[in-house]
Amino acid sequence: MEIADLIRYEDELHRLEAALALPESTANLAQLREQTRQHARLVQIVKAISVLRDWHRRIEENTQLLSAGTDDGDLRHLAEEEITEARAAHLQAETALHRLLIPRDKEDEANIIVEIRAGTGGGEASLFAGSLFRMYMRYAERKGWRIETLSSSVTELDGIKEVVFSIEGTDVYYHLKYEAGVHRVQRVPATEASGRIHTSAASVAILPEAGEVELEIKPEELRIDVFRAGGCGGQHVNTTDSAVRITHLPTGVVVSSQDERSQHKNKAKGMRVLRARVLERMRAEVDSARAAQRRSMVRSGDRSEKIRTYNFPQNRVTDHRIGLTIHALDDVLKGDLDRIIMPLIDHDTSERLKQLLAHAA
């Protein structure tokens, strides 16, 4: 990274800070949000470049000291240790800078709606869907994120037919967008007397939440039906028309919500899911035009694509997109998901950096 690059980013940062200081900067909220996002990114880039140059300077200084041919053995040994340490730190700083230089998706900072559905495998698939739900809950707890269950359909023995929940926090979509797809499990069910391994699956959809500014849904575009909630137990069930079904007429997207006793709360939850699904529908239409490009990356977001296998007998998790295998299934299900997610981020960053450099050439 040359000094000219540092100056260019610093100049860009100073220009943006001047623009944000103007009174009229608050007139356009959408533009202000975008400028604020760009400012945060530029601050990180400038800091990362400064760190990288500091390590580069330490390598040069100690290399020059060795080249000078000093007879002091202790000094030469110290300089060699400094160079080894600085090179390792320089590599880490360079990797961190590359991550920052790659343009991030606009949705990376968004909160998300997660939908988990049991697939092939009957009761075992429902149990596995429940395991995935708990895995994401524990991962969110590690990150300090907030989870809210929006709707759920459970089975006996802690199984889940379908669960929809939101996760709110810092860079939630950035970390979890790679989870979209089919997750496969291989294990011996408790009811299997012969010890034969069964294969089941569950699908995961990751939908960035759409705010009022990003997606405007007009009241006349909605049909809202109310009905009596069904389900197991509870005196409130089947006594009031609290359940809500919302249909977005332009796209045909339908959402039902009945977990709350209040019709108002069910409508609010349903609208969150509806907005996310409509936004995902719009994104899918745009992404279909560049599907060939996205095949080389890990961010397909296709819930029909088998992305990962959880093998219980071997305590193994394999992510098929990047050929990653780790023998720590127990830890992953307890929420230690970064050991899979961070390699996915690194791979995606590397692929995007190659395309960026190829395009620049």
Beta strands, then each sheet from edge to edge (+ up, - down):
strand 1: 112-118
strand 2: 146-154
strand 3: 160-168
strand 4: 181-187
strand 5: 198-208
strand 6: 222-227
strand 7: 243-248
strand 8: 253-257
strand 9: 306-311
strand 10: 316-319
strand 11: 324-326
sheet 1: 2+ 3- 1+ 5- 4+ 9+ 10- 11+
sheet 2: 6+ 7- 8+
end
